[in-house]
């Protein structure tokens, strides 16, 4: 459905200033992609006003590296599914903590939920910890959080990961890369610039309060944060059929969800964290993505594994499309669920 986006009277300089205030990050490198082929790449050049204008006018997309050292001005939860339920639950849970979060319809089928820090920015480890905590509360711990790292070393040659900025001119007329009003059936805000000017900026002190009240762990490496099971991984036969097949064959889509669910199963059968991580790093090499994305990175594998080992998850992921395609009638788990469903019918 085409969006009903109105033009704004601000001049170019005012728009550039506002856009940079909301979507700022590293200034000497950015990401982009070819809308025709979907191929993405990194550009090691300054983020000039011309770069931003090309993005806003639909000539070349702009991907922002949010992390500058250990600080960020924005934090984003990336929901890959077209169903808006999880993003709406995230916004509601964030509101419970007094944290304002805003939904953007992403360039493909999913949603981004943005939180905006004030002009001083926020410690990225704190922002990530709070957003990860909320995804766990709404039972979507596999959700990607940007920035994906707590910090980068400027001298290491690493930039972290970029995320595509909103308001790409080539997609705005289609109602994508725009912010939507949760109080108006997710209709795009008619004036996106007025919206950006009105968002509530979150001070670092609020992140501190949320972390303290909820006893959220911050900035701890997964291997020390996770309570490692002392059980012994005796045989892959202990895994349900879907998990065995996924490990043996690899997957072609939804790699992060698959990785998280596999890690949950490995934890359930007692595999220590370090062995689960090694198993899933090896598994990732079998993946053959058909959705235009690259193979899940080692950093992402470690992140999903760590999330699965943070607490005991009862769900097996049977409702996830990536799991369903590997489901077998002989599976005792799906068999029990089917029997329960028939009994209650």
N, C-alpha and C positions, 0 to 999 in steps of 0.2 A: 504494500500500500504506500503510495507516495506520501511524503511528509508535508505537513502544512507549515513549513518554515518561512518566517518573514525576514525580509532584509533588515539590516540594522544600520542606524545612521552614524555610528562611530566612524571616525576616519581610520585609515590604515595604521597609523602610528599607535592609536589607542587600542586597536585590536591586537596588534603585535605585543604590546605591553601586557595586556590581560592574558593573552594566550601563553606567553612566557611565564607569567606568574602562576598559572595553573599546571602547565605541562613542561616544567623546566627540569633539566638534568645536566648531563655532560654536554659541554659546549663545543667539543672538538671532534665529535663522532656521532653518527646517527644511523638508523636503519631505514631501509625502504624495500619495496617489492614491485614487481611488474604485475599490474592488475590483470593483464591478459593471460599470463602463464602461471602466476602465483609464486614465481621464483623470488626469494628474498635474499638480500645481501647487506653488508655493512659498508658505510661510506665514511672514510676517515678525513673529513673536512669540517670546517667550522659550521655551526648551526646559525646561519645568517637569516635575516628577515626574508631574503629571497627563498630560502629553503622552506620557511614556514608559509610563505605566500603560495608557493607551488603546491603545498599540501592543501591549503584552504581553498584554492581554486581548482583542485582536482587534476593537477598536472603531474605531480609526483608525491606519493605517500611519504609521511615522516614518522619514523619510529624513534621514540625518546628513550635514552638510557637514564632511568630515574635516579640511579644510585651515584652519588658524588662522595667518594670516600666512605664514611659511615652514616651519611645523612641523606634524607630524601624529602621532597616537598609533596609527594603523592604516594599513596599505596593503593594497590588494585587487586581485587579478587577476580580471577578469570574463569567464568563458567562457560564450558564448551557446549552445553545442551541448549536446544531451542526452547525448552520449557522454562518459563520465568519463575517458577515456584521457588527454587533455591535462592536466586538473587533477591526476591522479595522477602524471604525468610531472613536472609543475611541483613538486609536493611532494617528489618524490624528488630532483630537481635542487637544490632549496633545501636539503634535508637534507645533500647533498654539501658544501655550504658552511657547514654548522653552523647553518643558518637554519631555525627551526621555522615551518611554515606549515600552515594548517588549512582543510579543505574544508567549505563550507556549501552545501547544496542550495538554490538560489535560489527566488524566488517563482514563476518560470515554469518553463522547461525546462532551464536551465543550472546552472552552479556558480560560486560565489565562493570564491577561495582567499585567506584572511586571514593577514596577518602582524601581530603586535602588538608595538609598541615599549614600552619601560619607561615609568615615570611621567613622565620628563623629555621623552618624545617623541623624534622624530628629524627631522632636516632633510628636508623632503619631496622635495627634488631628489635626495638620496642614496637614499631609499627607492624612489622611482620608477625611478631608474637601475638599481638592483639587480634589481627586479622585471622591468623591460623586458629586461635582459640575460638573465634566465632564460627569458622567453618566446621570445627569439631562439634560445637554446640548444635549446629543445624544438621549434623550427620553427613557433611560433605567434606571430609578431611582431605580428599584427594585433589581439591581445588588448588590450582596454581595461584601463588601470590607473587606480585611484582612490587618492589624488586625481589628477585629470587635469592639474593645473597644478603647477609647482614652488613657486609663491607667489602670494598675492593681496595687493593693497594695501587695507588696511582703509578707507581714505578714498575709494576709487574707486567704491564702490557695487557691486562685484562680489563674489560669494560662492563662485565656482567651481561645482562640480557635486556634487549629493548622491547618495548610494547608500543604498538601503533597508537598514535595520538587520535583523539576524536576529531570530528568535523572535517573529514576528508571530502573535499568538494565534489569528487566523482561519485560519492555514495550518499551524501546528505539528501539529494532529491529523492532517493529510494527509501528514505527513512532509516538509514543505517549510519553508524558512527555518530549518533546524536543522543543527547540525554533525554530521558523520558520521565514523566510525572507519575509517581506511584499512586497519587491520589486521583488520577484521571485516566485509569485503565491503560497506563503505560503509553499514553500519547506523547509525542515529542513536544518539548517546550517550544512554543511558537517563536520566541526570540532566544536563541541559544546563548547569545552574548549577554543578555540581561540575566539569564540563568547563571552563567559563569561568574558574573559580577556579584551575584547574591549568595553564592554558596557559603556555608558556615565553615570557617577555617578552624582546625582543631589544634589547640596548643599542646605542647609536649607534656605539660602537667596532667592533662586528661588521660593520655596514654599511661603515664606513671600511676595514676589513681586506679585505672582499670587493672593494671598489672598487679598492683599491691593487693587490692581487694580480692582478686580471684586467684592469687598465688600462681601467676603465670611465669613459667621459666623463660628467661630471655638470654639469647646469645650463647647457648650451650651447644657444643657440637653433638650431633645425633648420637654418636657412640657413647658419650657420657651422659646424655639426657635420657636414653632409653633404659628401661628396666629389662635387662636381658634375661630370657628364660634359661633355666639351668637344665631343661629337659634334653633328651638326646633324639636327634632326627634319625629314626631307625630305617625308614623306607619310604620312597615316594608313593607306595601303595596306600599309605595313610591319607594321602590327599584325595579329595573328590575328583571324579573323572574330568570335570571341566578344567580344574587347576593343572592336572597332569598333562592334558592336551595343550593347554596354553603354554606351559613350560617347554614342552617338546616341540611344538610347531611355531611358536611365536605368534604375534598378532599383526593385523594390518591397519588397525585404527584404535582410537581411544587408548593409547599406550599408557598414559598416566593412571587412568582408572584401572586398567588391567594390572599394572605394576602394584598399585595399592592393594587390590584385592588378592593378588598372589602373595604379597607380603603378609596380609592378614592370615591366610591359610598356613603359611610357613610358621608364623608365630603360634598358631593354634596347635600345630603338631610338635612344637617344642624346639624348633630350629633356633639356635642362638643368633643374635642380631648380625654379627659379623659374617656368619655363613649365609644368612638370608641375603645380605647385601651382595656378597660375592656371587651367589646363585642368580640373582636378578640382573646383575651386571652382565653375566654370561648370557642369560636369557635375552637381554635387549638386543644382542647381536643377531638374533634370529628374526627379529621383527622386519617386516617389509611393508612400510606405510604406503597406503594407496590414496590417502587423503591430501596429498601434497605436502605433508609435514616430514621433517627429518626423523631419524631414529631418536628415541628418547635419550637424553644425554646422561652421562654418569652422575652429574650433580642432581638431575631430576630423579634418577633411580634412588639415590641416597635419601633425597627429601621424602619421596613417597614411602620408602621402607621405614624411615624414622617415624613418619606419621602413623604407620600401621602398628608400630611397636610402642607407641606412647601409652596406649591403654588397651584393654581387652575389648575388641569389637565382636559382638555376637553375630551380626549379619554376615552372610556369605556372598553377597553381591548378586544373588540370583536374578534380581530385577534389572541389572545392568545389561544393555544390549551386547557389550563386548563379551560378557560371560555367557549370556543366553545362547550365542552362536556355537559355543563349545559344550553345551549341556547335552547329557546323554540320558536315555530312559532308565538306565541301570543305576543312576546316581541315587544314593539313599537319602540325600538331603532334599532334592527336588521331588523324590517319591513321597516323602513325608509331607511336604508342603501341598502336593496335589491331593493326597488323602485327606488332609485337614480341610482343604478347600471344598472337596466333594462332600465331606461330612457336614460342613456348615451350610451347604447349599440347600 
